[in-house]
Amino acid sequence: MNKAELMEVYYLMQLARTFETRVAEQYTRGKMGGFCHLYTGEEAVAVGAMWHLRDDDYVIGSYRDHAYYLLRGGDPGKAMAELFGHKEGCCKGKGGSMHLFDWDINFLGGYAIVAGMCPLAVGAAKSIQYRGEDRVVVCFFGDGATNQGVYHEALNMGSLYELPIVWVCENNHYAIGTSVPRSSARESLARKARSYEMPTYVVDGMDFFKMQSVAERAIADARAGKGPSFIEAQCYRYRGHSMSDPATYRSEEEVEYWKKRDPIPRIKAAIKHDFEVEEEEFEEVDARVRRELDEAIEFASEGSELPVERLYEDLYVE
């Protein structure tokens, strides 16, 4: 990868990270309501998984979905407005934090039901196969999803019909506050998925280079008609499960261990080593991100809620 590409990786990670920081600030000020799940710490997973996608590929994910939307090309202002519950949001304020969606960029949404995105990914992939296209579906979910029945049905169908899906399991080691060893009889989630006869990978999800390398292979296989692959990305969320979770089930030592593997300083160090980039260039990127998010908050703040009568629009039935 050249310098420009790696600086883009740095920008995307900083955009996702700083967006979540600003969301937390606005949430504590009472500008947002409901559940809010932040992606802080896991940026390398999403950036790496999506790096080799085309614009016509599909992305679908869980309720920790702000980064997916932004990294897919979503507008930060529309994302922030959606979290504010304003009609200027990407879903007119009807979705909120857990249900961002944008058909124009082929982001099929975040879903609050654990593993609920998995059968939808199967449906999208089946439509690709039915039309004879070479598009791909990348489906993100957490470790907790691997214990849901619909998850296993989806993986089974994906492999049975050789569908073009890349399953990305973000194993951040906790389903809300329950650790993987306490919730899964088989701790290796890749081994659990391997029974569905597809390639499986375990990767350091805090390392962009490793993540994008594995994703590149899985995406190429899916595009070539070789069926699905499963990626278990070992990662960590720095905050609790949601804004209301104090995360007292984790020790300070554990959190500090993972923060030492933070993906943003790692990519920054790699760029400096390979291209001798001065600190000023990174500061320019950081300033760009701050400006964009200042504008996003201003845009969201100036918006307003939908009139009550418009709540009955966008429904399947009258």
N, C-alpha and C positions, 0 to 999 in steps of 0.2 A: 504494500500500500504506500502511496506517495504522501507527501506532507499535507497537501490540501485535503485528502481523504481523512487522514488521521485528525486534522484540526476540526473537520466536520464531526467526527466521532466525539471529540472533546466537547464541541458545542452542543451536540444532541444530549450528551450525558448531563452537562451543566443545565441545559434547558429543563430536562425532566426533574433533576434534583432541586433546582431553584423554584420551579413551579410548585413542587410539594411544600417547600419551605414557606412560600407565600400563601399557599392554601391554608396551612396550619395557622398562620398569622390571622388570616381573614376569618377562619373558623372560630378561633378563640375570641374574636371581636364580635361574634354573633352575626356575621354576614351570611353564614350558611347554616343549614339545619340538617338533621338526619345523620345517617352513618357516613363516615368518611374514612377511607382506607388509603394510606400513603405508601408509595413505592420506594421511599428513600433507602438506598443501599443496593437495590437490585437492578440498577440502570444498565449494567453491562449485558444482562440477559436479554432484555428487549432490543437494545441497539444491535447486539450481535445476531440475534435471531432474525431480525428484519433486514439486515444489511444487504443481503443478496436477493431480496424480493423485487419483483417488478410492480409497477403501479396497478396492474390489473389483477394481482394476486389478492387474496382475502386474508384479513387478520381478525381474529375473534378472541375474547379473553374473559377474565373474571372481573369481579367488582373492584379490584385494585387496578383500575383501567386508565388513569389519567395519562400515564407515560405511553401506553399503547397508542392512544389517540394522537398525542403530540408527535410521537416518532413516526407515525404513519403519514404525517403531514397536516394534521388538524390545526386549526387556528387557536392559539392560546387565549385570545379574547373570547371566542365562542365557548371554549372549555370553561373558562372562569365564570362567564355569564351563566352557563348551565349549572354550575355549582351554587351560584347565587340564587338560582331558581327564576331567572329572568328570561323573557321571551326571545331575547337576542342570542340565547344559547344554542348549541348545536342540535339540541332536541327541544327547543322552545321552552326550556325550563321544566319540562315534564319528566325528565329522566333523572337529573341530579347526578351526584358523584358516582354512583354505581352503574349508571346506565347511559354512558356516553355512546353515541352512534353517529356515523356519517357515511351514508351510501356513496357520496361523491368521491371519497378516497378509499372505498372498499374496506372500511372498518365496520365490521358487522356487529360491534357493540361489546360492552361489558355486561356481565350477567351476575345477579346477586345470588341466584340459586347455586349452591356448590355443585360443580360438575355439570351445571345446566348448559354450558356452552359446548360440551363435547358432542351431544347428538346433533346440535345445530351445525357444527363443523362437518359432521358426516353428511348432512343434507347438502351443504354447500359443495362439498367435494364430489358428491354423487352427481350434482348438476353439471359440474365441470366435465366429469367423465361422460355423462350422457350427451353433452354437446361436442365431445371430441376435442376439447381444448387442452392446452398444456399449462393451465394456471395451477396455483398451489394454494392450499389453506394452511395457515399457521395458527395453531390453537394453543393459547396459554391457560394454565390452571395451576393451582397450588397443590401441595402434598396432600392436603385434606380431601381433595377430590378423588384421590385414588382408592378411597374406601367406600365410594358411592356405587350403587348398583348400575346406574345409568352410564357411569364412566366405563365399566367393563363391557356393557352392551355396545357402547360406541367404539371402543378399541377392537372388539370382536368384529363388528361390521366393517370397520375401516380396513382391517387386514383381509377379511373374507372377500371383499370386493376390490381389493388392491386400490384403494382410493388415494388421491394425492394430498395427503395430510402430513404435516409435521407437528407431532404432539410435543409441546414444550412444558414440562413439569417444573415449575419454580419451587424447588424444595428448599424453603426457608426454615425448615425444621420444626415449625409449629403450625398446627391448625387451630387458629385463635390462640389458646393457651395450652393446648395439648401437644406434647412432643410426638414425633414420629414413632419412637420405640414404644410409647404408651398406647398408640392408636392403630399401628399396622403390624400384623403378625410377621410380615416380611419387611424388614427395614429398608432393604434395597428396592427402591421403587422402579428402577430399571429392570431388575430381575422379575419383579411382579408383572411388568408389561411384556417381558420377553416371551411369556407363554402364548402371546397372541401372534407369534411367528412374524416378527419384523425386526429390523436392526434397532438396537438400543445403545444409547451412549450415556455415560456419566461424565460431566464436564464441570470444571471450575467456573461457576456462573459469575464470579467476581472478576473474571479475566475476559475482556472483550475479544482478544485474539483467539483464545481457545473456543469461546462461544461461537464466534462467526465462522470459524473453520469447520466445526461440527455441523452447524446449521447449513453451511454452503453445500456440504455433501448430502445432507438429508433433503434439502430443497431440490438439488439436481436429480436425485433419485425419484422424488415425487413427480417432478416435471417430465421425467423420461418414462413414466408409466410403471415404475417399479414398486409402487405402493407406499404405505406410510412408514415413518420412522419415529422413534421415541427418544427424546432428549431429557435426561434428568439433570437440571442445572442446579448445582449446589450453591445456594446463595443465602442472604440474610437481610431481613428488614430491620432497620435500626430502631424504628418506632414500634409501638404496640400494634396489635392487630388492627385497631381503629383508633380514632382520636379519643375515644372514651376508655381505652385500655392502658393502664399504667405499666403493664408488662412486668409485674412483680414476680412472675414465674421464671424470670431469667436473671442470672447473676451478672454483676458488673463486669466480672472477669470474662464471661462469655461474650458480652457485647463488645468489650474492648478488643478481644481477640479478633473478631470479625471486622471491626473498624480499621484495624491495622492492614486489612486486605482490601480496603476501599477501592473500587474500580476507577474512580476519577483520578486520584493521585497516581495510580498505576499507569493509566494511559498517558498522563501528563509526563511521567518519568520516561516512558518509552519514546515519546515524541522528542523530548529533550536529548535523549541519548542518540537517537538515529539522525536527527536533523539540526541539532544545536539551536533549537528555538529559544529565543530570549523570553524572559518572564513578561515583558511588555506585550507580546503577542497574545499570551493567555489572558492577560488583564483586559485586552481589547475585546476578546470573546466574552469574558465575564461581564463587561460593561454593556455589550450588546444584549446579553441575556437579561440583565437588569432593566434595560430600557424597554425591551419587548414585554416584560412582565409588568412593569409600571403601566404601560399602555393597556395591557390586558385587564388589569384591575380597574383602571379608569373607565375602560369600555364597559366592564361588568357593572360598575357602580352607577353608571349613568342609565342603565337599563331599567326595566320594570317588569312586573309579573304579567302573565297573560290575563285578559278578562275572563271571568268565570265561565262565560258561555263558550269560550274556545276550548275548554277542557274536553268537550264532547267531540272534537275533531280528531283525526288520525286514529280512528277506531276501526276494527274489522267489521263491525255491524252498526247499524243505525240505532 
